[in-house]
Amino acid sequence: MASITNRHLGSGFNATRVFSDLVARIAMWNDARVTRKSLARLTDRELDDLGLCRGDIDDIAAGRVR
């Protein structure tokens, strides 16, 4: 059975894209959370060995530091 539609491909609501964007945002949030938690567990001496201080942890977890 053939079907005819007037909608252009790619226009309108795309549930697959919305879902994949949501999953990607959750994955990014979780990666930042794991990074923040791992760095927070290090001692000040260990952070200093890496060239970091406690104030850098949030920036690193958010990806604002290279």
ROFILUM-370694 format. One record per residue: residue number from 1; x, y, z of N, C-alpha, C, O in turn. Coordinates in steps of 0.2 Angstrom, whole numbers, always signed. Last residue first. Layout:
! ROFILUM-370694
<rec><n>NUM</n><n_c1>X</n_c1><n_c2>Y</n_c2><n_c3>Z</n_c3><ca_c1>X</ca_c1><ca_c2>Y</ca_c2><ca_c3>Z</ca_c3><c_c1>X</c_c1><c_c2>Y</c_c2><c_c3>Z</c_c3><o_c1>X</o_c1><o_c2>Y</o_c2><o_c3>Z</o_c3></rec>
...
END
This chain:
! ROFILUM-370694
<rec><n>66</n><n_c1>+208</n_c1><n_c2>+117</n_c2><n_c3>+147</n_c3><ca_c1>+211</ca_c1><ca_c2>+112</ca_c2><ca_c3>+142</ca_c3><c_c1>+218</c_c1><c_c2>+110</c_c2><c_c3>+145</c_c3><o_c1>+221</o_c1><o_c2>+106</o_c2><o_c3>+142</o_c3></rec>
<rec><n>65</n><n_c1>+192</n_c1><n_c2>+120</n_c2><n_c3>+155</n_c3><ca_c1>+200</ca_c1><ca_c2>+120</ca_c2><ca_c3>+155</ca_c3><c_c1>+202</c_c1><c_c2>+115</c_c2><c_c3>+150</c_c3><o_c1>+200</o_c1><o_c2>+109</o_c2><o_c3>+150</o_c3></rec>
<rec><n>64</n><n_c1>+179</n_c1><n_c2>+117</n_c2><n_c3>+154</n_c3><ca_c1>+181</ca_c1><ca_c2>+124</ca_c2><ca_c3>+153</ca_c3><c_c1>+189</c_c1><c_c2>+125</c_c2><c_c3>+153</c_c3><o_c1>+191</o_c1><o_c2>+131</o_c2><o_c3>+151</o_c3></rec>
<rec><n>63</n><n_c1>+173</n_c1><n_c2>+106</n_c2><n_c3>+158</n_c3><ca_c1>+176</ca_c1><ca_c2>+106</ca_c2><ca_c3>+151</ca_c3><c_c1>+178</c_c1><c_c2>+113</c_c2><c_c3>+149</c_c3><o_c1>+180</o_c1><o_c2>+114</o_c2><o_c3>+143</o_c3></rec>
<rec><n>62</n><n_c1>+167</n_c1><n_c2>+104</n_c2><n_c3>+170</n_c3><ca_c1>+163</ca_c1><ca_c2>+107</ca_c2><ca_c3>+165</ca_c3><c_c1>+166</c_c1><c_c2>+108</c_c2><c_c3>+158</c_c3><o_c1>+163</o_c1><o_c2>+110</o_c2><o_c3>+153</o_c3></rec>
<rec><n>61</n><n_c1>+178</n_c1><n_c2>+98</n_c2><n_c3>+176</n_c3><ca_c1>+172</ca_c1><ca_c2>+94</ca_c2><ca_c3>+175</ca_c3><c_c1>+168</c_c1><c_c2>+97</c_c2><c_c3>+170</c_c3><o_c1>+165</o_c1><o_c2>+93</o_c2><o_c3>+166</o_c3></rec>
<rec><n>60</n><n_c1>+186</n_c1><n_c2>+110</n_c2><n_c3>+177</n_c3><ca_c1>+189</ca_c1><ca_c2>+104</ca_c2><ca_c3>+173</ca_c3><c_c1>+183</c_c1><c_c2>+100</c_c2><c_c3>+172</c_c3><o_c1>+182</o_c1><o_c2>+97</o_c2><o_c3>+166</o_c3></rec>
<rec><n>59</n><n_c1>+179</n_c1><n_c2>+118</n_c2><n_c3>+185</n_c3><ca_c1>+180</ca_c1><ca_c2>+120</ca_c2><ca_c3>+178</ca_c3><c_c1>+182</c_c1><c_c2>+115</c_c2><c_c3>+174</c_c3><o_c1>+181</o_c1><o_c2>+114</o_c2><o_c3>+168</o_c3></rec>
<rec><n>58</n><n_c1>+179</n_c1><n_c2>+111</n_c2><n_c3>+197</n_c3><ca_c1>+172</ca_c1><ca_c2>+112</ca_c2><ca_c3>+193</ca_c3><c_c1>+174</c_c1><c_c2>+114</c_c2><c_c3>+186</c_c3><o_c1>+170</o_c1><o_c2>+112</o_c2><o_c3>+182</o_c3></rec>
<rec><n>57</n><n_c1>+193</n_c1><n_c2>+111</n_c2><n_c3>+200</n_c3><ca_c1>+189</ca_c1><ca_c2>+105</ca_c2><ca_c3>+199</ca_c3><c_c1>+182</c_c1><c_c2>+106</c_c2><c_c3>+195</c_c3><o_c1>+181</o_c1><o_c2>+102</o_c2><o_c3>+190</o_c3></rec>
<rec><n>56</n><n_c1>+200</n_c1><n_c2>+122</n_c2><n_c3>+204</n_c3><ca_c1>+200</ca_c1><ca_c2>+120</ca_c2><ca_c3>+197</ca_c3><c_c1>+195</c_c1><c_c2>+114</c_c2><c_c3>+195</c_c3><o_c1>+193</o_c1><o_c2>+113</o_c2><o_c3>+189</o_c3></rec>
<rec><n>55</n><n_c1>+200</n_c1><n_c2>+123</n_c2><n_c3>+218</n_c3><ca_c1>+196</ca_c1><ca_c2>+128</ca_c2><ca_c3>+214</ca_c3><c_c1>+195</c_c1><c_c2>+126</c_c2><c_c3>+206</c_c3><o_c1>+191</o_c1><o_c2>+129</o_c2><o_c3>+203</o_c3></rec>
<rec><n>54</n><n_c1>+210</n_c1><n_c2>+114</n_c2><n_c3>+222</n_c3><ca_c1>+203</ca_c1><ca_c2>+112</ca_c2><ca_c3>+223</ca_c3><c_c1>+198</c_c1><c_c2>+117</c_c2><c_c3>+219</c_c3><o_c1>+193</o_c1><o_c2>+115</o_c2><o_c3>+216</o_c3></rec>
<rec><n>53</n><n_c1>+222</n_c1><n_c2>+114</n_c2><n_c3>+208</n_c3><ca_c1>+220</ca_c1><ca_c2>+116</ca_c2><ca_c3>+215</ca_c3><c_c1>+212</c_c1><c_c2>+114</c_c2><c_c3>+216</c_c3><o_c1>+209</o_c1><o_c2>+113</o_c2><o_c3>+211</o_c3></rec>
<rec><n>52</n><n_c1>+235</n_c1><n_c2>+106</n_c2><n_c3>+199</n_c3><ca_c1>+228</ca_c1><ca_c2>+108</ca_c2><ca_c3>+200</ca_c3><c_c1>+227</c_c1><c_c2>+110</c_c2><c_c3>+207</c_c3><o_c1>+231</o_c1><o_c2>+109</o_c2><o_c3>+212</o_c3></rec>
<rec><n>51</n><n_c1>+246</n_c1><n_c2>+98</n_c2><n_c3>+195</n_c3><ca_c1>+246</ca_c1><ca_c2>+105</ca_c2><ca_c3>+193</ca_c3><c_c1>+239</c_c1><c_c2>+109</c_c2><c_c3>+194</c_c3><o_c1>+237</o_c1><o_c2>+113</o_c2><o_c3>+191</o_c3></rec>
<rec><n>50</n><n_c1>+247</n_c1><n_c2>+86</n_c2><n_c3>+200</n_c3><ca_c1>+244</ca_c1><ca_c2>+87</ca_c2><ca_c3>+193</ca_c3><c_c1>+244</c_c1><c_c2>+94</c_c2><c_c3>+191</c_c3><o_c1>+242</o_c1><o_c2>+95</o_c2><o_c3>+185</o_c3></rec>
<rec><n>49</n><n_c1>+252</n_c1><n_c2>+89</n_c2><n_c3>+212</n_c3><ca_c1>+256</ca_c1><ca_c2>+85</ca_c2><ca_c3>+208</ca_c3><c_c1>+254</c_c1><c_c2>+85</c_c2><c_c3>+201</c_c3><o_c1>+257</o_c1><o_c2>+85</o_c2><o_c3>+196</o_c3></rec>
<rec><n>48</n><n_c1>+241</n_c1><n_c2>+94</n_c2><n_c3>+218</n_c3><ca_c1>+246</ca_c1><ca_c2>+99</ca_c2><ca_c3>+216</ca_c3><c_c1>+251</c_c1><c_c2>+95</c_c2><c_c3>+212</c_c3><o_c1>+254</o_c1><o_c2>+98</o_c2><o_c3>+207</o_c3></rec>
<rec><n>47</n><n_c1>+233</n_c1><n_c2>+83</n_c2><n_c3>+220</n_c3><ca_c1>+231</ca_c1><ca_c2>+88</ca_c2><ca_c3>+215</ca_c3><c_c1>+236</c_c1><c_c2>+93</c_c2><c_c3>+213</c_c3><o_c1>+237</o_c1><o_c2>+95</o_c2><o_c3>+207</o_c3></rec>
<rec><n>46</n><n_c1>+241</n_c1><n_c2>+77</n_c2><n_c3>+230</n_c3><ca_c1>+240</ca_c1><ca_c2>+74</ca_c2><ca_c3>+223</ca_c3><c_c1>+237</c_c1><c_c2>+78</c_c2><c_c3>+218</c_c3><o_c1>+239</o_c1><o_c2>+78</o_c2><o_c3>+212</o_c3></rec>
<rec><n>45</n><n_c1>+239</n_c1><n_c2>+86</n_c2><n_c3>+240</n_c3><ca_c1>+246</ca_c1><ca_c2>+85</ca_c2><ca_c3>+237</ca_c3><c_c1>+245</c_c1><c_c2>+81</c_c2><c_c3>+230</c_c3><o_c1>+249</o_c1><o_c2>+83</o_c2><o_c3>+226</o_c3></rec>
<rec><n>44</n><n_c1>+226</n_c1><n_c2>+86</n_c2><n_c3>+243</n_c3><ca_c1>+229</ca_c1><ca_c2>+92</ca_c2><ca_c3>+240</ca_c3><c_c1>+236</c_c1><c_c2>+91</c_c2><c_c3>+237</c_c3><o_c1>+237</o_c1><o_c2>+94</o_c2><o_c3>+232</o_c3></rec>
<rec><n>43</n><n_c1>+219</n_c1><n_c2>+70</n_c2><n_c3>+237</n_c3><ca_c1>+222</ca_c1><ca_c2>+74</ca_c2><ca_c3>+242</ca_c3><c_c1>+225</c_c1><c_c2>+81</c_c2><c_c3>+239</c_c3><o_c1>+226</o_c1><o_c2>+81</o_c2><o_c3>+233</o_c3></rec>
<rec><n>42</n><n_c1>+204</n_c1><n_c2>+66</n_c2><n_c3>+228</n_c3><ca_c1>+212</ca_c1><ca_c2>+67</ca_c2><ca_c3>+228</ca_c3><c_c1>+214</c_c1><c_c2>+71</c_c2><c_c3>+234</c_c3><o_c1>+210</o_c1><o_c2>+76</o_c2><o_c3>+236</o_c3></rec>
<rec><n>41</n><n_c1>+191</n_c1><n_c2>+67</n_c2><n_c3>+227</n_c3><ca_c1>+193</ca_c1><ca_c2>+62</ca_c2><ca_c3>+232</ca_c3><c_c1>+201</c_c1><c_c2>+62</c_c2><c_c3>+232</c_c3><o_c1>+204</o_c1><o_c2>+60</o_c2><o_c3>+237</o_c3></rec>
<rec><n>40</n><n_c1>+188</n_c1><n_c2>+76</n_c2><n_c3>+217</n_c3><ca_c1>+187</ca_c1><ca_c2>+78</ca_c2><ca_c3>+224</ca_c3><c_c1>+190</c_c1><c_c2>+73</c_c2><c_c3>+229</c_c3><o_c1>+192</o_c1><o_c2>+75</o_c2><o_c3>+235</o_c3></rec>
<rec><n>39</n><n_c1>+191</n_c1><n_c2>+69</n_c2><n_c3>+206</n_c3><ca_c1>+196</ca_c1><ca_c2>+74</ca_c2><ca_c3>+207</ca_c3><c_c1>+195</c_c1><c_c2>+76</c_c2><c_c3>+215</c_c3><o_c1>+200</o_c1><o_c2>+78</o_c2><o_c3>+218</o_c3></rec>
<rec><n>38</n><n_c1>+179</n_c1><n_c2>+61</n_c2><n_c3>+206</n_c3><ca_c1>+186</ca_c1><ca_c2>+58</ca_c2><ca_c3>+206</ca_c3><c_c1>+191</c_c1><c_c2>+63</c_c2><c_c3>+208</c_c3><o_c1>+195</o_c1><o_c2>+61</o_c2><o_c3>+212</o_c3></rec>
<rec><n>37</n><n_c1>+169</n_c1><n_c2>+70</n_c2><n_c3>+205</n_c3><ca_c1>+169</ca_c1><ca_c2>+66</ca_c2><ca_c3>+211</ca_c3><c_c1>+176</c_c1><c_c2>+63</c_c2><c_c3>+212</c_c3><o_c1>+179</o_c1><o_c2>+62</o_c2><o_c3>+217</o_c3></rec>
<rec><n>36</n><n_c1>+171</n_c1><n_c2>+76</n_c2><n_c3>+193</n_c3><ca_c1>+171</ca_c1><ca_c2>+80</ca_c2><ca_c3>+199</ca_c3><c_c1>+172</c_c1><c_c2>+76</c_c2><c_c3>+205</c_c3><o_c1>+176</o_c1><o_c2>+78</o_c2><o_c3>+209</o_c3></rec>
<rec><n>35</n><n_c1>+169</n_c1><n_c2>+64</n_c2><n_c3>+185</n_c3><ca_c1>+176</ca_c1><ca_c2>+68</ca_c2><ca_c3>+185</ca_c3><c_c1>+176</c_c1><c_c2>+72</c_c2><c_c3>+191</c_c3><o_c1>+181</o_c1><o_c2>+72</o_c2><o_c3>+194</o_c3></rec>
<rec><n>34</n><n_c1>+156</n_c1><n_c2>+61</n_c2><n_c3>+187</n_c3><ca_c1>+161</ca_c1><ca_c2>+56</ca_c2><ca_c3>+189</ca_c3><c_c1>+168</c_c1><c_c2>+60</c_c2><c_c3>+189</c_c3><o_c1>+172</o_c1><o_c2>+58</o_c2><o_c3>+194</o_c3></rec>
<rec><n>33</n><n_c1>+150</n_c1><n_c2>+73</n_c2><n_c3>+182</n_c3><ca_c1>+149</ca_c1><ca_c2>+71</ca_c2><ca_c3>+189</ca_c3><c_c1>+154</c_c1><c_c2>+66</c_c2><c_c3>+191</c_c3><o_c1>+157</o_c1><o_c2>+67</o_c2><o_c3>+197</o_c3></rec>
<rec><n>32</n><n_c1>+153</n_c1><n_c2>+73</n_c2><n_c3>+169</n_c3><ca_c1>+156</ca_c1><ca_c2>+78</ca_c2><ca_c3>+173</ca_c3><c_c1>+155</c_c1><c_c2>+77</c_c2><c_c3>+180</c_c3><o_c1>+160</o_c1><o_c2>+78</o_c2><o_c3>+184</o_c3></rec>
<rec><n>31</n><n_c1>+147</n_c1><n_c2>+61</n_c2><n_c3>+165</n_c3><ca_c1>+154</ca_c1><ca_c2>+62</ca_c2><ca_c3>+164</ca_c3><c_c1>+157</c_c1><c_c2>+67</c_c2><c_c3>+169</c_c3><o_c1>+162</o_c1><o_c2>+66</o_c2><o_c3>+172</o_c3></rec>
<rec><n>30</n><n_c1>+133</n_c1><n_c2>+65</n_c2><n_c3>+167</n_c3><ca_c1>+136</ca_c1><ca_c2>+60</ca_c2><ca_c3>+171</ca_c3><c_c1>+144</c_c1><c_c2>+60</c_c2><c_c3>+171</c_c3><o_c1>+147</o_c1><o_c2>+59</o_c2><o_c3>+176</o_c3></rec>
<rec><n>29</n><n_c1>+132</n_c1><n_c2>+76</n_c2><n_c3>+157</n_c3><ca_c1>+131</ca_c1><ca_c2>+77</ca_c2><ca_c3>+165</ca_c3><c_c1>+134</c_c1><c_c2>+72</c_c2><c_c3>+169</c_c3><o_c1>+138</o_c1><o_c2>+73</o_c2><o_c3>+174</o_c3></rec>
<rec><n>28</n><n_c1>+134</n_c1><n_c2>+68</n_c2><n_c3>+146</n_c3><ca_c1>+138</ca_c1><ca_c2>+73</ca_c2><ca_c3>+147</ca_c3><c_c1>+138</c_c1><c_c2>+75</c_c2><c_c3>+155</c_c3><o_c1>+143</o_c1><o_c2>+76</o_c2><o_c3>+158</o_c3></rec>
<rec><n>27</n><n_c1>+122</n_c1><n_c2>+59</n_c2><n_c3>+147</n_c3><ca_c1>+129</ca_c1><ca_c2>+56</ca_c2><ca_c3>+147</ca_c3><c_c1>+134</c_c1><c_c2>+62</c_c2><c_c3>+149</c_c3><o_c1>+139</o_c1><o_c2>+60</o_c2><o_c3>+152</o_c3></rec>
<rec><n>26</n><n_c1>+112</n_c1><n_c2>+69</n_c2><n_c3>+146</n_c3><ca_c1>+113</ca_c1><ca_c2>+65</ca_c2><ca_c3>+152</ca_c3><c_c1>+120</c_c1><c_c2>+62</c_c2><c_c3>+153</c_c3><o_c1>+123</o_c1><o_c2>+62</o_c2><o_c3>+158</o_c3></rec>
<rec><n>25</n><n_c1>+114</n_c1><n_c2>+73</n_c2><n_c3>+133</n_c3><ca_c1>+115</ca_c1><ca_c2>+78</ca_c2><ca_c3>+138</ca_c3><c_c1>+116</c_c1><c_c2>+74</c_c2><c_c3>+145</c_c3><o_c1>+119</o_c1><o_c2>+76</o_c2><o_c3>+149</o_c3></rec>
<rec><n>24</n><n_c1>+112</n_c1><n_c2>+61</n_c2><n_c3>+126</n_c3><ca_c1>+118</ca_c1><ca_c2>+64</ca_c2><ca_c3>+125</ca_c3><c_c1>+119</c_c1><c_c2>+69</c_c2><c_c3>+131</c_c3><o_c1>+125</o_c1><o_c2>+69</o_c2><o_c3>+134</o_c3></rec>
<rec><n>23</n><n_c1>+98</n_c1><n_c2>+60</n_c2><n_c3>+128</n_c3><ca_c1>+103</ca_c1><ca_c2>+55</ca_c2><ca_c3>+131</ca_c3><c_c1>+110</c_c1><c_c2>+57</c_c2><c_c3>+131</c_c3><o_c1>+114</o_c1><o_c2>+56</o_c2><o_c3>+135</o_c3></rec>
<rec><n>22</n><n_c1>+93</n_c1><n_c2>+71</n_c2><n_c3>+122</n_c3><ca_c1>+92</ca_c1><ca_c2>+70</ca_c2><ca_c3>+129</ca_c3><c_c1>+97</c_c1><c_c2>+65</c_c2><c_c3>+132</c_c3><o_c1>+100</o_c1><o_c2>+66</o_c2><o_c3>+137</o_c3></rec>
<rec><n>21</n><n_c1>+97</n_c1><n_c2>+68</n_c2><n_c3>+109</n_c3><ca_c1>+99</ca_c1><ca_c2>+74</ca_c2><ca_c3>+112</ca_c3><c_c1>+99</c_c1><c_c2>+74</c_c2><c_c3>+120</c_c3><o_c1>+103</o_c1><o_c2>+76</o_c2><o_c3>+123</o_c3></rec>
<rec><n>20</n><n_c1>+89</n_c1><n_c2>+57</n_c2><n_c3>+107</n_c3><ca_c1>+96</ca_c1><ca_c2>+56</ca_c2><ca_c3>+106</ca_c3><c_c1>+99</c_c1><c_c2>+62</c_c2><c_c3>+110</c_c3><o_c1>+105</o_c1><o_c2>+62</o_c2><o_c3>+113</o_c3></rec>
<rec><n>19</n><n_c1>+76</n_c1><n_c2>+63</n_c2><n_c3>+108</n_c3><ca_c1>+78</ca_c1><ca_c2>+58</ca_c2><ca_c3>+112</ca_c3><c_c1>+85</c_c1><c_c2>+57</c_c2><c_c3>+112</c_c3><o_c1>+88</o_c1><o_c2>+56</o_c2><o_c3>+118</o_c3></rec>
<rec><n>18</n><n_c1>+76</n_c1><n_c2>+72</n_c2><n_c3>+97</n_c3><ca_c1>+75</ca_c1><ca_c2>+74</ca_c2><ca_c3>+104</ca_c3><c_c1>+77</c_c1><c_c2>+69</c_c2><c_c3>+109</c_c3><o_c1>+80</o_c1><o_c2>+71</o_c2><o_c3>+114</o_c3></rec>
<rec><n>17</n><n_c1>+78</n_c1><n_c2>+63</n_c2><n_c3>+86</n_c3><ca_c1>+83</ca_c1><ca_c2>+68</ca_c2><ca_c3>+88</ca_c3><c_c1>+82</c_c1><c_c2>+71</c_c2><c_c3>+95</c_c3><o_c1>+87</o_c1><o_c2>+72</o_c2><o_c3>+99</o_c3></rec>
<rec><n>16</n><n_c1>+66</n_c1><n_c2>+56</n_c2><n_c3>+87</n_c3><ca_c1>+72</ca_c1><ca_c2>+52</ca_c2><ca_c3>+88</ca_c3><c_c1>+78</c_c1><c_c2>+57</c_c2><c_c3>+89</c_c3><o_c1>+82</o_c1><o_c2>+56</o_c2><o_c3>+94</o_c3></rec>
<rec><n>15</n><n_c1>+56</n_c1><n_c2>+65</n_c2><n_c3>+85</n_c3><ca_c1>+56</ca_c1><ca_c2>+62</ca_c2><ca_c3>+91</ca_c3><c_c1>+63</c_c1><c_c2>+59</c_c2><c_c3>+92</c_c3><o_c1>+66</o_c1><o_c2>+58</o_c2><o_c3>+98</o_c3></rec>
<rec><n>14</n><n_c1>+54</n_c1><n_c2>+79</n_c2><n_c3>+77</n_c3><ca_c1>+58</ca_c1><ca_c2>+73</ca_c2><ca_c3>+76</ca_c3><c_c1>+60</c_c1><c_c2>+70</c_c2><c_c3>+83</c_c3><o_c1>+64</o_c1><o_c2>+72</o_c2><o_c3>+86</o_c3></rec>
<rec><n>13</n><n_c1>+43</n_c1><n_c2>+90</n_c2><n_c3>+70</n_c3><ca_c1>+45</ca_c1><ca_c2>+87</ca_c2><ca_c3>+76</ca_c3><c_c1>+48</c_c1><c_c2>+80</c_c2><c_c3>+75</c_c3><o_c1>+46</o_c1><o_c2>+76</o_c2><o_c3>+71</o_c3></rec>
<rec><n>12</n><n_c1>+47</n_c1><n_c2>+98</n_c2><n_c3>+55</n_c3><ca_c1>+43</ca_c1><ca_c2>+97</ca_c2><ca_c3>+60</ca_c3><c_c1>+46</c_c1><c_c2>+93</c_c2><c_c3>+66</c_c3><o_c1>+53</o_c1><o_c2>+94</o_c2><o_c3>+67</o_c3></rec>
<rec><n>11</n><n_c1>+56</n_c1><n_c2>+90</n_c2><n_c3>+41</n_c3><ca_c1>+53</ca_c1><ca_c2>+96</ca_c2><ca_c3>+44</ca_c3><c_c1>+49</c_c1><c_c2>+94</c_c2><c_c3>+50</c_c3><o_c1>+46</o_c1><o_c2>+88</o_c2><o_c3>+50</o_c3></rec>
<rec><n>10</n><n_c1>+62</n_c1><n_c2>+79</n_c2><n_c3>+36</n_c3><ca_c1>+66</ca_c1><ca_c2>+83</ca_c2><ca_c3>+40</ca_c3><c_c1>+63</c_c1><c_c2>+89</c_c2><c_c3>+43</c_c3><o_c1>+65</o_c1><o_c2>+93</o_c2><o_c3>+47</o_c3></rec>
<rec><n>9</n><n_c1>+53</n_c1><n_c2>+80</n_c2><n_c3>+21</n_c3><ca_c1>+57</ca_c1><ca_c2>+76</ca_c2><ca_c3>+25</ca_c3><c_c1>+61</c_c1><c_c2>+81</c_c2><c_c3>+29</c_c3><o_c1>+64</o_c1><o_c2>+85</o_c2><o_c3>+27</o_c3></rec>
<rec><n>8</n><n_c1>+38</n_c1><n_c2>+89</n_c2><n_c3>+21</n_c3><ca_c1>+44</ca_c1><ca_c2>+88</ca_c2><ca_c3>+18</ca_c3><c_c1>+48</c_c1><c_c2>+84</c_c2><c_c3>+23</c_c3><o_c1>+47</o_c1><o_c2>+84</o_c2><o_c3>+29</o_c3></rec>
<rec><n>7</n><n_c1>+21</n_c1><n_c2>+82</n_c2><n_c3>+19</n_c3><ca_c1>+27</ca_c1><ca_c2>+85</ca_c2><ca_c3>+23</ca_c3><c_c1>+33</c_c1><c_c2>+84</c_c2><c_c3>+20</c_c3><o_c1>+35</o_c1><o_c2>+78</o_c2><o_c3>+17</o_c3></rec>
<rec><n>6</n><n_c1>+11</n_c1><n_c2>+77</n_c2><n_c3>+12</n_c3><ca_c1>+14</ca_c1><ca_c2>+83</ca_c2><ca_c3>+9</ca_c3><c_c1>+19</c_c1><c_c2>+86</c_c2><c_c3>+14</c_c3><o_c1>+22</o_c1><o_c2>+91</o_c2><o_c3>+12</o_c3></rec>
<rec><n>5</n><n_c1>+11</n_c1><n_c2>+60</n_c2><n_c3>+6</n_c3><ca_c1>+11</ca_c1><ca_c2>+65</ca_c2><ca_c3>+12</ca_c3><c_c1>+14</c_c1><c_c2>+71</c_c2><c_c3>+9</c_c3><o_c1>+17</o_c1><o_c2>+71</o_c2><o_c3>+4</o_c3></rec>
<rec><n>4</n><n_c1>+5</n_c1><n_c2>+44</n_c2><n_c3>+3</n_c3><ca_c1>+7</ca_c1><ca_c2>+50</ca_c2><ca_c3>+0</ca_c3><c_c1>+6</c_c1><c_c2>+55</c_c2><c_c3>+6</c_c3><o_c1>+1</o_c1><o_c2>+56</o_c2><o_c3>+9</o_c3></rec>
<rec><n>3</n><n_c1>+8</n_c1><n_c2>+27</n_c2><n_c3>+1</n_c3><ca_c1>+6</ca_c1><ca_c2>+32</ca_c2><ca_c3>+6</ca_c3><c_c1>+9</c_c1><c_c2>+39</c_c2><c_c3>+3</c_c3><o_c1>+15</o_c1><o_c2>+39</o_c2><o_c3>+1</o_c3></rec>
<rec><n>2</n><n_c1>+3</n_c1><n_c2>+11</n_c2><n_c3>-4</n_c3><ca_c1>+7</ca_c1><ca_c2>+17</ca_c2><ca_c3>-5</ca_c3><c_c1>+4</c_c1><c_c2>+22</c_c2><c_c3>-1</c_c3><o_c1>-2</o_c1><o_c2>+22</o_c2><o_c3>+0</o_c3></rec>
<rec><n>1</n><n_c1>+4</n_c1><n_c2>-6</n_c2><n_c3>+0</n_c3><ca_c1>+0</ca_c1><ca_c2>+0</ca_c2><ca_c3>+0</ca_c3><c_c1>+4</c_c1><c_c2>+6</c_c2><c_c3>+0</c_c3><o_c1>+9</o_c1><o_c2>+7</o_c2><o_c3>+4</o_c3></rec>
END
